């Protein structure tokens, strides 16, 4: 809804620099402009002035409207109008937002209407029309500004393989060379639409002969200093990725290893301004633990076996949920294999959600469509049994309003991803998380204090490990100020997990982190040894 604004700033306004509107560039920078030269002036409908001096009439005939909009969140805009060279009389200014709503204010010619805010009901492309009417001198001026929201909604996609360098799917049939990217077409591929803004992939590195990492980023941008998958020789390592799609419809997957590696990418959803589903985060809640018989029969899922899991109607997940965000963990597998998580009501696809070796405990984030009956299926692709744990962190549906965005106020024009912290680095973030302790991380920084964020999309990496353990992520009820000045209350230790590690391994997992009321999350080191954390920020779900 439009918010009330204060009176226009006093004094004669200066002309802003001329800049032609550019929807594509503006969508990345967050700032949209339409210069005064685009103003169209006409005589008011009566066709006659009600009075005024010759100078006022001359000023009125020169009236120009410089208009500028700045994206504040995924669906909101902060707007200003400069009535440059207008007559020094009251003008009625009407801002039509392009969604059927308007804002009206009275502004003296030559002054500026500042910081009018509006939230759109859904992401999309809109044309804002500003009309300023000077009834004293019989002049009306109109200027228009195309505006594209930074945010987009989610569309679930049946798990589908887009890339497999072992088989020549999506790229040449060859390993990706050391320190080399491979381009992958997203828009227009496997029924992903041309207007897609970001994509959800499960990316797997396999057949590695040396250690390395994989960075996934939009085509046409400089490679970021972030990573998505960490691997060592002989490992098959998956990780979920949410990545913006380049203007050409491609993304790039960079092999940051010493030797070549095979890469696999399976799509499970995408973000688009024409899509229907927003996101709702929940406090991480355990839905399945086969060791205890929670949410499924007690006992390991048999080799080549499939179990169904009821999602809707539990722990606040509504019947209208179309997809669910999970953290899936395998523990005590008897043989090497993989899990496939997919919607009920269809055959298991030839994709994987996570890979494991005998005796390994490993986790991976999964976003999966929910079947018409409100269930998902979990298939054990190994020939022997394994225990499975599933924690739910959020869901998507038409009743959810949070939209995904990779740009926010205070970021560079290109937006995310970026490295938020690395505890191995320089002060003040150069200390490990102690055994059994937690690291309070403030994600709503700077000018974001007043803006509600449903969840942050982060890639968390645990490094310099000297023993086994697992990481839990949970909202913190305290503020950063409370920690700074020593009055924070220790939050309860969570019972869910986000990733698992063993000694000497760097382990990553995507986490859609729900923050506390003051933008703080806790990273809990659930082990008997200290560890270091790396947090890469990839985007956020804005509540408006």
N, C-alpha and C positions, 0 to 999 in steps of 0.2 A: 504494500500500500504506500501511496505517496505520504511523505512526512512533511509537517509544517515547517516553514523556513522563516528566518528572521527578516527584518527589513533590508532593503538593498543597501549596499555600501554607499556612503556619501561621496560626493566629489565626481569630477568628470573622469570617465574611464579612458584608458589609453588603448589603442588598437593592438590586439594580440598579433603575433606573426601570422601571415597568411599560410594556410596549409590545406591542401585539397584533401577531402575525406578519402580514406583508403581502408575499406573494411577489413581486408586481409591483414595488413600491417597493424591496424588498430586492435584487432582481436588478440594479437600477441602482446602488444605493449600495454593494453588496458585503457588507452586514451583515444577518444574519438573526437574529431573536430570537423566543423563545417564553417568555412571562412565567411566574412561579411560580404564578399563578392558574390556569394550565392543567394543573397537576399533578393526577394521579389517584392516590389512596392506597388500598391494599387490605391485608388481612391476608396474611401470607406463607402459602404453601400448607399448612404444618403447622398453622396457625391458633393456635399457642401461642407465647408468648415464652419465651426461655431464661433470663430473669432480667433484673434491672435495677431501678433506683429508680423511684418514682412520677414524679419530675421527668423522668427520662429517657423514661418512657413518654409523658408529656405532650409533650415535645419531639419525640418520634418522630411523634406524631399530627399535629404541625404542620409536618412536613417539606415544603419546597417546592423544586422543581428549577427554577432559572433557567438556561436554556440559550441560548447564543449561538454562531453560526457566522459566520466571516468568510471570504469568498472570497479565496484567495491568488493563484491563477492560473486559467486557463481551466477546469481540471477538479479543482482541489484546494480543500480547506477547512481552516481552522484553527478548532478547537472548544474551548469551555470549558463546564464545568458547575459551578454554584454550589449547594451543598447547604445552603440557608438554613434555619435554625431546626431542623436535625436534631439528634438526640441525639448526644452526644460519644463515639460509638463508631464502630468501623470499619463502613463500608458497601461492599458490592460494587457497583461501577458498571459497567454494560454499555452500550456505545454500539453500536447496530445501525445501520450507515450507509445501509441501504436498497438495497444492491447485493449482499447475501448475505454480507458480511463484518462482523466485529465488533471492538471494542476493549474490553478489560477492565482495570479499575484498582481499587485499594482506596483509599477516601477517608474521612477522619473527618468526621462530621456537623458542619455549620457552616463547612466549609472549601471551597476551590475547586480543581477540577481544571483546570489551565491547558494551553493550547496543544497539544491533541491534533490531529495532522494526518492527513489522509486524502486520497488521490487516487482519483478515480473512473475506471473503465476507459474511459468515454466521456462526453461531455456529456449532460445530461438533467435531469429533475426527479426528485428523490428525497425521501423522508421519513425523517429521522433519528429514531430512537427511543432514549431514554435511560431505563434502569431502574436505580434505586438500591434495594438490599435491605439492611435493618437486621434481621439475624437475632436480635440480642439482644432487641429489643423487638417483633419480629414484625410489622414494617411494610415494605411495598414501595411505592415511588413511581415513577410513570411520567409522562414528558412527551415530546411529539413536536414536531419542527420540520421544516416543508417547506423544502427547499433546492433552488435552481435554479442550476446552474453558469453562470458568466458566458460561457463559451465555447460554440461550436457548430462542427459539422463542415460540410463543403462538399458541395453537390450541383451537378453540371454541368447546364447548360441549353442547349439548342440556340439559337444566336443568334437573337433575336426582337426586333422593334421594339416598344417600349412607348410611345414618345413621339415625335411629329413635328409640331411646331406649324405647319409648312408645309401639312400635309395634314389637320390636326385629329385626329390619332391621340393618344389619351391626354390631350388638353387641347383647348381651343378652337383653331380654325383662325385664329390670329393670332400675331404676334410677342409675345414676353414683354417687357413694358414696362420702361423704365429703373428700376432700383432696386426691382424687383418680383419676388416669387417665383411660381412655378407649382407646384401640387401634382400629384404623380403617384402613382397607386395601384400598389402592388407586390404586397402579399399578396392572393391570390385572382385575380391577373391573369396570363394566359398560363400557367396551371398552376403558378404559384409558390404554395406552400401558405400557409395562414393563419398558421402558427407561425413564419414566416421571421423571422430576427433581423437579417440584413444581406443586401445584394444587390450583385452585381457588374454594373456598367453601363459601356458605352462612351458617354460624353456628348460631343456635338458641338455647337459653336456655329457658326452660319452666317448669311449675309446681314446681317452687321454693318455699320453705317454709321459707327461710332465705336468707340474702344477700350473694353475693360472686362474683367470676369472673371465666372466662374460659381462659386458656392458651393453644394455639395450637402450636405444634412444631414437628420436625421430630423424628421418632422413632430411638432409638439408641443414642440420644444425651441427655445431661443433660438438665433438664427443665430450660428455661430461666426465667428471672425476669420480663418478659413482660406479658401483658394481651391482650386479643382480645375482650371479651364480659364482661360487668359488668351488674349484675342483682340484683334485690331486691325481697323480698317475693311477690308472686302473679304475678310478671311480666313475660311476654313473650318477650324476647329481642333477635333480630338478629344482626349479624354483618358480613360483608364480610371479608374473610381471604385469604391471599396468603401465602402459607407455603411450604417450601421445603419438599420433600418426603424422608424418610429414605432409606438407602441402601437395607433394606428388603422389601421396597414397602409400608410401613405403616407410618401413622402419629399418634400422641397421642393428646387427648383432656383431659386436666386436670381440674377437678372441684375444684376450690380454695374456695369453700363455706363451711359454717358451717354444712349444711345439704345436703342431696342428691338432685339431679336435673336431669330432662330429657334433653337430648341433641339431636339435629337434625342437619344434615349436607347435603346440596345439592350442587352438583358439577355443575359449569357452564363453566369450561375451565381448561386447564392445560398447563404446559410449558415443552418442549421437544426439544432436539437438532436436531431431525428430522422434527420438525414442520416448518411451512412456514411463519408465520406472525410475523412481528415486531410491535413495538408500536410507536405511535406518540402522544405526549401530545399537548393539546391546552389550551389557557387561558380559564378558566371556563366560559362557556356561557350557558345562559338559553334557553332551547329548548321548554319547556312546562310549562305553568302556567294556569290551568283551571279557576282560579279566574279572569283572564283577557282575556281568549280566545287566549292565545299564544300557537301555535303549536297544538291546539285541540279546540274543541267547548267550548265556554264559559259556565261554569256551572259544577257542580260536576259530577264525573263519577258515574253513577247509581249503586246501589247494584247489584252484579253479572254481571255488565256491562264490556265491553272491548272496548278500544279505540286504534287505530293505530297511530303511531308516525313516521313521515318521518325522517330518520337519514341522509342518504347520500344525497349529493347535497346541504347541508345547512352548513353555517359557516365553509367551507373548508373541510368538511368530504367527501372524494372521493367515487366514485361509487364502488371501489374495497374493501371498508372496510368490513371485515368479522365479526367484533365484536366491541362493543362500551363500553367505561367506563363511568358510570353515577353516579350522586348522586341523589337519588330519595327521595322526601319528601312528606309525607301525612300531610294535615292540615285540621282541622275542620271536622273530620269524625263523622257521626251521630250514628254509632254503632261500636262495636269491630269487627275486621276482619283482613284481610291481603291483600297485593298486590302480584300479580305474574307478573313478567316482562319476556317476552319470544319472540323468533323470530316470525315474521309474516309468514303465510303460514303453520302453524301447530296448532294442538289443544293445549289448555292450559295444561301444565303439572301439576302434583299434588305436586308442590313445592311452596315455598313462597319466596318472596324477602324482604318483611318487614311486621311487625305486628304492630297493633295499637289498642288503646282503644278509647272510645267516647271522642271527644274534644281534643285529643292529637295531637301535632305536633311532628313528629318523622321522622328522615332521615336514610337512609342506602345506602352504596355504592353498586353498581350493575355492574357486567360485563356480558353482554348478547350478544349472536350471533345476527347478523343482517340477516333478511330474504333476499331472492333472489331479492325482490322488493325494498330493501333498507330501510325497515321498521322494527319496533319492535311493540309488542302489550303490553298493560298494562291492566290487569284484576283486578277489584275490587272484592275480595272474600267476602266482607261483604254483608249484606242484605239491607243496606242503603247507601246513597251517601257519597262521600268524594272528597275534592279537592286534586289535585296532582301537584307537581312541579318537573321538571326534569332539571338538569344541566349536560351538557356534559363536561368531563375533558380530553378525549382522545379516540383514536380508534386503532384497530389492522388491519393489512392487509399486503399482500405480498409486497406492495410498501414501507412499513415502515421498518427501519433498526435497531431500538433500541431493544436490547436483554435484557432479565431480568436476573439479577444475585443477589445472596444473599451473595457473598463474594466480598471484595474490598481490594485494597492495604491499609495497616494500621490496618486491622481488625485481630482478633485472627484467628488461623487456621480453626476453625469451622464456621467462618463467622457470619452472623446475625441469629436471631434477637437480638437486644440489646436496652436498654433504653437510649434514647438520652438526654432527659431533663425531670426533674420533678421540677416544680417551687415551690413546697413545701419543697424542699431539702436544700442542703448546698449552700453557696455563690459560684459563683456569680449568680446562677439561683434560688434564693430563694425569688422572689417577684411575686405577682400576676399581671395579666394583667388588667389594669385599665378599668373602664367602658368606652365603646366607643373607646378604644385604640387598639393598635396592638403590637404584639410581633414579632420582626424581628429575624428569626431563620436561622442561617448559617448551611447548610447541607453538602456542599462540603468542608470538612475540611482537614487540614494537607496537605498531598502530592497529593490531588485531585484537586488542583487549575487549573491544566493545562488540565484536562480531561473533555470532554463534557458529561453531564448527562442529559438525556431527562426528567426524572422524578424520584422522590423518592417514594417508597411505605412505608407509615407510618400508624400507628394506633394512632389516636389522642383521648385523653380523657380529658374532662372538669370535674373538681371536685371542691368541697367546694362552690357550687352554693347557692346563697341566693335569687334568683329571676329568672324569665324566660329570655331566650335569645337565640341567635344562633351565631355560629362561621363561619366565612368566611376564606378561604385560597386562597392566590393569590401570583403570582411571585412579587418579589421586585426588582426594577431597581438598587438599591444601592448595594455597597459591604460591607462586614463586616468592612473593614478599614474605610469606610465613616462613619459608626456608631461609631466606636471606637474613631475617631478624630473629630466628630461633624460636618461634612459637608454633611451628608445625607439629601436628599430632601424627604419630606413626600409623600408617594405614594398615588394614588387615592383609595378611599374606594370602595371595590368590591360590586357588587349587587347580587352575588350568595351566596349560603350557603353550609356548609359541615356537620354540625350537629346542633341539637336543644336540649335545656334542660329546665327543670323546677327546682324550688327551692329544694335543698336537694338531687338532683339526680346526680350520676356519669354517664356520657354518653360518649360512645365511637363510633367512626366510622373510617373505613379505608379510607385514603385519598391518591390518587396518585398525589403527589404534583409536579407541574411544577415549577421549580425555575427560578429566574431571571438570567441575564447574568453572575452574580457573585456568583451563588449558594445560594441565600437568598430567603426564602419565608416569607410571613407575615401571622400571625394568628390573625385575627381581632375579638375582643370581641364586638359583635353587641348587647350589652345589657346595662342596666343602673346600673349594679352591677359588681364589680370586680370578677374575677374567677382565678383559677389555671389550668395550662395545664400540661399534661403528654404526651410526644411524644416517641413512640416506633418505631424503624427503622426495617423494614423487608426486604428491598432489594431496588434495583434501576434498572432503564432502562438506559443502556449505549448506547450512540449514535454510538460508535464503540468498 
